[in-house]
């Protein structure tokens, strides 16, 4: 017999169990008991052990690799809860497919638009994410979406742990410049922007030189995502050629796939600092306070 609940609750998905529990504790919600199972053939089964009706439910589920499995778990859970009468807010700390926000080459599917459509079809009323790759991605959502920033929390971590001294903060491309500028102000460093060109067919990345001298300085490369590490490793190699003493990589979402750590270490990157939007050994910074602070502004 399922208990029928009315109130405010939280479901922590398998991709974000620890982060979900932190948010649950800080918001004073009740944690919903659930089970996420993957069968040998790859199919996913989701069971939510309590029946909810006329209540608010937060689902916390990041969508780092395996991306599609984590997405389908989110879709299934959201659909079930909305069908039961719950008002569902999806907290998606790392929102996959946000880099596919336009048709870069003829015939390419604008994937984030499809994800937005599926979330709405599954009954999600609102999305909260962290450092979404681009503002353009949010334009594909026909319902409220908000991206909170982890940059102040990353900057605090750097200052408290004294990771750099008199740093140069480096934006590896134009897209990272705003985050890097905020980070540099918070840690008291100088910001420079490099120029990146990516071959849309091969995926090859080339980083152009900066005129700023880094002789004897620590450099911090700040970006939203480190995926395969190609951009950051190219940037690190260039910075060492410019005289940098140490190079540290800093990001919100440490996906670190396809041998990324080996590339970064080979390029001389000393440390890799990320947040717990992605559960990994690089997740040194907790973003639960950033998410909870936003939730307090919309809590009814």
DOPASE-381832 format. One record per residue (C-alpha): x, y, z; residue number from 0; residue in one letter. Coordinates in steps of 0.05 Angstrom, whole numbers, always signed. Last residue first. Layout:
N
X,Y,Z,seq,type
X,Y,Z,NUM,A
...
END
This chain:
300
X,Y,Z,seq,type
+119,+587,-53,299,X
+193,+578,-61,298,X
+219,+618,-120,297,X
+272,+662,-86,296,X
+290,+607,-36,295,X
+304,+560,-93,294,X
+359,+608,-117,293,X
+396,+605,-51,292,X
+387,+529,-50,291,X
+422,+521,-117,290,X
+482,+564,-98,289,X
+485,+530,-29,288,X
+485,+461,-61,287,X
+543,+478,-108,286,X
+598,+441,-68,285,X
+670,+451,-92,284,X
+722,+395,-94,283,X
+692,+353,-149,282,X
+755,+329,-184,281,X
+748,+257,-159,280,X
+680,+255,-193,279,X
+606,+267,-184,278,X
+589,+320,-236,277,X
+551,+381,-210,276,X
+598,+368,-152,275,X
+646,+423,-172,274,X
+713,+424,-208,273,X
+787,+436,-193,272,X
+843,+404,-235,271,X
+913,+416,-209,270,X
+983,+419,-238,269,X
+968,+424,-313,268,X
+1033,+409,-348,267,X
+1008,+392,-418,266,X
+1019,+318,-405,265,X
+978,+326,-341,264,X
+921,+357,-381,263,X
+922,+303,-435,262,X
+925,+247,-383,261,X
+867,+277,-345,260,X
+824,+282,-409,259,X
+833,+209,-428,258,X
+766,+204,-465,257,X
+724,+237,-411,256,X
+737,+289,-357,255,X
+666,+312,-345,254,X
+690,+364,-294,253,X
+630,+412,-296,252,X
+643,+479,-261,251,X
+714,+488,-284,250,X
+784,+505,-260,249,X
+849,+482,-292,248,X
+914,+502,-257,247,X
+977,+524,-293,246,X
+1042,+538,-257,245,X
+1103,+583,-271,244,X
+1076,+613,-336,243,X
+1130,+637,-384,242,X
+1091,+648,-449,241,X
+1109,+578,-473,240,X
+1078,+553,-409,239,X
+1014,+590,-427,238,X
+1013,+560,-496,237,X
+1017,+489,-469,236,X
+962,+504,-419,235,X
+916,+531,-473,234,X
+924,+469,-516,233,X
+911,+425,-454,232,X
+850,+466,-436,231,X
+818,+462,-505,230,X
+831,+387,-514,229,X
+810,+366,-445,228,X
+760,+314,-468,227,X
+704,+346,-428,226,X
+724,+404,-384,225,X
+662,+447,-378,224,X
+646,+518,-354,223,X
+716,+546,-364,222,X
+771,+579,-323,221,X
+845,+569,-338,220,X
+884,+592,-277,219,X
+955,+617,-289,218,X
+1010,+626,-238,217,X
+1061,+679,-257,216,X
+1137,+673,-268,215,X
+1134,+704,-337,214,X
+1062,+708,-358,213,X
+1069,+763,-410,212,X
+1004,+786,-443,211,X
+1003,+786,-519,210,X
+958,+725,-524,209,X
+969,+669,-574,208,X
+916,+630,-613,207,X
+888,+563,-590,206,X
+871,+510,-641,205,X
+819,+456,-629,204,X
+805,+397,-675,203,X
+732,+374,-675,202,X
+741,+342,-743,201,X
+679,+372,-778,200,X
+666,+435,-737,199,X
+740,+452,-736,198,X
+748,+491,-671,197,X
+781,+559,-666,196,X
+799,+588,-599,195,X
+825,+657,-582,194,X
+854,+671,-513,193,X
+826,+719,-462,192,X
+865,+751,-406,191,X
+844,+766,-335,190,X
+887,+796,-280,189,X
+878,+770,-209,188,X
+844,+790,-144,187,X
+809,+723,-130,186,X
+739,+752,-137,185,X
+755,+799,-194,184,X
+789,+743,-233,183,X
+731,+695,-223,182,X
+681,+747,-250,181,X
+725,+760,-311,180,X
+735,+686,-322,179,X
+660,+673,-322,178,X
+649,+730,-371,177,X
+707,+708,-417,176,X
+689,+634,-423,175,X
+650,+641,-488,174,X
+705,+685,-517,173,X
+756,+629,-513,172,X
+807,+597,-465,171,X
+791,+650,-412,170,X
+854,+656,-370,169,X
+861,+683,-300,168,X
+932,+708,-287,167,X
+947,+696,-214,166,X
+985,+736,-161,165,X
+992,+673,-119,164,X
+951,+611,-131,163,X
+921,+553,-93,162,X
+914,+591,-27,161,X
+863,+540,-1,160,X
+814,+593,+23,159,X
+826,+636,-39,158,X
+818,+580,-90,157,X
+756,+552,-55,156,X
+725,+622,-52,155,X
+736,+630,-127,154,X
+702,+563,-140,153,X
+643,+585,-98,152,X
+638,+652,-133,151,X
+641,+616,-201,150,X
+585,+566,-186,149,X
+532,+608,-220,148,X
+458,+594,-223,147,X
+423,+580,-289,146,X
+347,+590,-290,145,X
+294,+557,-333,144,X
+220,+575,-336,143,X
+177,+544,-391,142,X
+182,+546,-467,141,X
+255,+526,-465,140,X
+296,+535,-529,139,X
+319,+605,-508,138,X
+357,+572,-451,137,X
+409,+544,-500,136,X
+423,+614,-526,135,X
+446,+635,-457,134,X
+504,+588,-466,133,X
+540,+531,-431,132,X
+494,+529,-371,131,X
+530,+549,-307,130,X
+486,+509,-259,129,X
+416,+486,-274,128,X
+345,+499,-248,127,X
+288,+476,-291,126,X
+214,+491,-281,125,X
+147,+458,-297,124,X
+171,+388,-313,123,X
+112,+345,-336,122,X
+146,+293,-380,121,X
+124,+333,-442,120,X
+161,+394,-414,119,X
+224,+354,-404,118,X
+217,+324,-474,117,X
+210,+393,-507,116,X
+271,+419,-470,115,X
+312,+358,-491,114,X
+290,+367,-563,113,X
+311,+441,-562,112,X
+377,+421,-531,111,X
+389,+375,-591,110,X
+388,+426,-646,109,X
+392,+371,-699,108,X
+447,+382,-750,107,X
+425,+383,-823,106,X
+470,+439,-847,105,X
+528,+451,-799,104,X
+527,+492,-734,103,X
+451,+485,-726,102,X
+442,+516,-658,101,X
+442,+500,-583,100,X
+482,+436,-584,99,X
+527,+458,-526,98,X
+467,+451,-479,97,X
+464,+377,-497,96,X
+473,+356,-424,95,X
+450,+400,-367,94,X
+498,+393,-309,93,X
+464,+412,-244,92,X
+396,+389,-269,91,X
+346,+410,-215,90,X
+279,+391,-244,89,X
+218,+424,-213,88,X
+156,+381,-212,87,X
+86,+400,-188,86,X
+58,+333,-165,85,X
-9,+305,-188,84,X
+7,+231,-194,83,X
+18,+241,-269,82,X
+69,+295,-252,81,X
+107,+245,-207,80,X
+108,+191,-260,79,X
+129,+238,-315,78,X
+185,+268,-274,77,X
+213,+201,-254,76,X
+212,+173,-325,75,X
+242,+235,-356,74,X
+298,+240,-304,73,X
+316,+166,-312,72,X
+315,+178,-388,71,X
+364,+235,-380,70,X
+412,+196,-336,69,X
+413,+139,-386,68,X
+423,+187,-444,67,X
+483,+221,-412,66,X
+523,+162,-388,65,X
+557,+208,-377,64,X
+535,+274,-344,63,X
+461,+288,-337,62,X
+452,+313,-266,61,X
+389,+292,-228,60,X
+357,+329,-170,59,X
+281,+322,-175,58,X
+245,+374,-133,57,X
+174,+357,-115,56,X
+117,+405,-97,55,X
+52,+372,-75,54,X
-19,+359,-98,53,X
-11,+284,-95,52,X
+48,+239,-80,51,X
+48,+164,-79,50,X
+107,+134,-44,49,X
+154,+80,-67,48,X
+179,+113,-130,47,X
+202,+58,-178,46,X
+243,+72,-240,45,X
+262,+18,-291,44,X
+315,+30,-345,43,X
+327,-14,-405,42,X
+399,-31,-422,41,X
+390,-104,-441,40,X
+419,-126,-375,39,X
+366,-85,-337,38,X
+382,-18,-305,37,X
+347,-3,-239,36,X
+330,+63,-206,35,X
+295,+55,-138,34,X
+260,+109,-99,33,X
+247,+135,-28,32,X
+226,+207,-28,31,X
+268,+253,+15,30,X
+228,+302,+57,29,X
+243,+376,+49,28,X
+279,+420,+98,27,X
+312,+461,+43,26,X
+383,+451,+69,25,X
+373,+376,+83,24,X
+342,+362,+15,23,X
+396,+403,-20,22,X
+450,+361,+14,21,X
+412,+297,-2,20,X
+409,+316,-75,19,X
+483,+331,-78,18,X
+498,+262,-50,17,X
+449,+225,-95,16,X
+463,+264,-158,15,X
+469,+215,-216,14,X
+424,+164,-182,13,X
+367,+214,-176,12,X
+352,+249,-110,11,X
+276,+259,-104,10,X
+255,+317,-61,9,X
+191,+334,-24,8,X
+144,+390,-6,7,X
+73,+376,+18,6,X
+19,+325,+6,5,X
+35,+251,+13,4,X
-5,+188,-2,3,X
+28,+126,+27,2,X
+30,+67,-21,1,X
+0,+0,+0,0,X
END
